[in-house]
Every structure is written in structure tokens, then in C-alpha cells.
Amino acid sequence: MRRFLAWAGGVAGGLAAYRFLTRRPEPVTGPLPPPPPEPAPPEPELDPRAAELRAKLDATREPEPEPPAEETPEERRARIHERGRSAVEEMRRSE
């Protein structure tokens, strides 16, 4: 009889452990509390040298040539190829 009681107690304990481990969480009832407000992002500190660097960069940039208003694809291709050829020649001269 002791074996049966031990076996039955083991089965009952196993079932209780199984139910405890596989239970689903209870759904939340009622309204949820509002989330806490997010802090405002800090103001970026402007480096006084930034304007000076931007001015230097703008001065070193070459203005992009504007294509002619009425340009055919062949004329555009020839213009681009000529610009590429001149860049290659300039690189060859610098070597």
C-alpha cells in the first residue's frame, strides 16, 4: 500500500508541477497606466568652427556645369565622354 501511495503522490506532484509550469499569464484587466513622458533630447552644441569649415568647403567645391537646355542623348554622351577623357589625360600627366 505504501508503494501505491508513493506512486500516486509522485503522479499528483508531477501533474501539479506540469500545470504550474505551463500555465498562461492572466490577462491584464482595466486601463493601462500612461507611459512616462520621454525626456527632451539635449540641444546640440554648435561648434563655432563649423561655419568656418562649411565656408572653406563651399569655396573648394567646383560649381557643377549645367547641361544645355536642349541636349540630345548623343550630345550628352559625347560631353560626358570628353570630360572623362580629359580627366584621364590629367591623371596621366600627373604621373
C-alpha positions in Angstrom: 0.0 0.0 0.0 2.9 2.4 0.7 4.2 1.9 -2.8 0.8 2.8 -4.3 0.6 6.0 -2.1 4.2 7.0 -3.0 3.4 6.4 -6.7 0.1 8.3 -6.6 1.8 11.2 -4.7 4.5 11.3 -7.3 2.0 11.4 -10.1 0.0 14.1 -8.4 3.1 16.2 -7.7 4.2 15.8 -11.3 0.8 16.9 -12.6 0.9 19.9 -10.3 4.4 20.8 -11.4 3.3 20.5 -15.1 0.3 22.7 -14.7 2.3 25.3 -12.8 5.0 25.4 -15.5 2.6 25.5 -18.4 0.0 28.0 -17.1 -0.8 31.1 -19.1 -0.4 34.5 -17.6 -3.7 36.1 -16.5 -4.8 38.9 -18.9 -4.5 42.5 -17.6 -7.9 44.0 -16.8 -8.6 47.7 -16.7 -6.8 50.6 -18.4 -3.1 50.6 -18.6 -1.2 53.4 -16.9 0.1 56.0 -19.3 3.8 55.6 -20.2 6.2 58.0 -18.6 7.0 61.1 -20.7 10.2 60.9 -22.6 12.9 63.5 -21.7 13.5 66.1 -24.4 16.6 65.5 -26.4 19.5 67.7 -25.4 20.2 70.7 -27.6 23.2 70.1 -29.8 26.1 72.4 -29.1 27.1 74.3 -32.1 30.8 74.4 -32.6 31.9 77.9 -33.6 34.3 76.3 -36.1 31.5 74.6 -38.0 30.6 77.7 -40.0 34.2 78.4 -40.9 34.7 74.8 -42.1 31.5 75.0 -44.2 32.7 78.2 -45.8 36.0 76.5 -46.7 34.3 73.5 -48.1 32.0 75.7 -50.2 35.0 77.6 -51.5 36.8 74.5 -52.6 33.9 72.9 -54.4 33.7 73.4 -58.1 30.3 74.5 -59.4 28.7 71.8 -61.4 28.2 72.8 -65.1 24.6 73.0 -66.1 23.8 70.9 -69.2 22.4 72.8 -72.2 18.6 73.1 -72.1 18.0 71.2 -75.4 20.6 68.4 -75.5 20.2 65.1 -77.3 21.3 61.9 -75.7 24.2 61.7 -78.2 25.4 65.2 -77.3 25.2 64.4 -73.6 27.1 61.2 -74.1 29.8 62.9 -76.1 30.1 65.7 -73.5 30.4 63.1 -70.7 33.0 61.1 -72.6 35.0 64.2 -73.3 35.0 65.1 -69.6 36.2 61.6 -68.8 39.0 61.7 -71.4 40.2 65.0 -70.1 40.3 63.6 -66.5 42.3 60.6 -67.8 44.8 62.8 -69.6 45.2 64.9 -66.5 45.9 61.8 -64.4 48.4 60.6 -66.9 50.2 64.0 -66.9 50.5 63.9 -63.1 52.3 60.6 -63.0 
